[in-house]
Amino acid sequence: MWPWSESWKRWYRRTLPTYWVYIFCGTHLPGPKIPTPVPNEDKVIHFVMYALLAFLYWRFGETFRRPVAGWFFWVGAALLILYGGIDEYLQGFVRRGPSWGDWIADAAGVLLVLTVFELRRRRLIARAPLLPPA
């Protein structure tokens, strides 16, 4: 049973595609060079942006079926990590530097969030009462 109202379902179904377009546009425009005291700030930004993408992906999936199926983690991890790699590759065509480190930060953000949600899903299933035999 979905614990939130139908408006939350609509919100997640609209937010994931919107955010995905935002990431694509944001990573294919020249970035501002603003000096900051944070070391490796670019990696932190990549980690957070892709962690949020993974969060929205999982919630989007839950709007159709809760809990999501067991394969959802693997498909999501492959899809989002592959997208991060393609995104990094394409940055070379718009005068931005593709970087293995950025891709690793993307993958780490995705895997952290999806792992947390997968462990939560497994815990909820283990706690669910067993159905009586038919």
N, C-alpha and C positions, 0 to 999 in steps of 0.2 A: 504494500500500500504506500503510495506516495505521501510523505508527511507534509508537503507544502501544497499550496493552492495551484490551480492551473496557470495562474499568472507567472509563477516561478518557472514552470515548464516552458512557457512561451519566451520568458526572458533568456533562459539558457539556450534555447533553440535559435534565438536571434543573436545572442552575444558571441557564441563561438565563431560563426562565419564572419561577423563584423571584426572581431579581434584578429582573426587569421588574415584578413585583408589588410588590417592595420599593420601587422607585423611585416607582411610582404612589402607594403609601400614604405614603411619606415626603414627597412633594411636595404632598400634599393634606391635610396636618395642619398646624396652626399651628407655625411654626418658632421655636425659641428665639432670643432676642436676646442673644447673648454677645459682648461687646466683644473684638475681637482686633486685634493689630497688623498683620494682613495686609490691605493695601488690596484692595478688590474681591474679598474672599474668596468672596462668593456666586458670582461668575463662575467662579472657580477650581474651586469645588465642582461647579458645573454641567458644566464642561469635563471634569473627571475622571470624574464619574458617567456621562456619556454616552459618553466614550471607553471606559470599562469595558463599557458596554452594547454598543457596537460590537464590541469584542474578543470578548465572549461570543457575539454574533450570528455572527461569522465562524467561530469554532470550532464552534459548533452546526452551521452549514452543512457544515463539513468532516467532521462525523461521518457524513454521508450520502454525500458524494462528495469525494474529494480528488484533485487540486485542484478547487476549486469552479469552476463555469462562469463564463464571462466576464461574463454579465449579473448575477451575484450582487452585484457592487459597486454597480451602478446601482439595483437593487431595494432593497438594504440602505440605501443613502444616502437614497433617497426615503422609504422606510418609517420609518427612524429619525428623520430630520429632520421629517417630517410628525408623527410621534408627539411629538417635542419641542415643536412648535408647538401641538398639541392640549393637551398637558400644561400649557403656559404659559397657554393660554386658560382652561382649567378651573380654574386656581388663583384666578382672579378670583371664583369662586363660593364659595370656602372661606376668605375673608378673608386671602388672600395676594396680593401684588401681581404680576400678570403683567408681564413685562418683555421688550421686544425684545432687550435686551442679554443676558438669560438665554438666550433662544432662539438667539441668535447663538453664545453660548458652547457650548450643546448641539450645534449644527450643526458648530462647529469641532472639538469633540472627536470627533464621529462621522466627519467627513471626514478628519481626520488619521489615525485608526486604520485606517479602511477603505482609504485611499490607500496606507499602508504595506503592508498585507496584499495589496492588488492588485498593487503593484509587485513584491512578493516572489513572488506567484503567477506573474506574467509572466516573472520571471527564472528561476524553476524550470522553466517550460515551455520557455523558450529553451534551457536547458541540457540538457533531456531528450534522450536519443538518439532520432534519427528511426527510425521503424519501417520495416523493409524493405518494399518493394512486395509485394502479395499475388500 
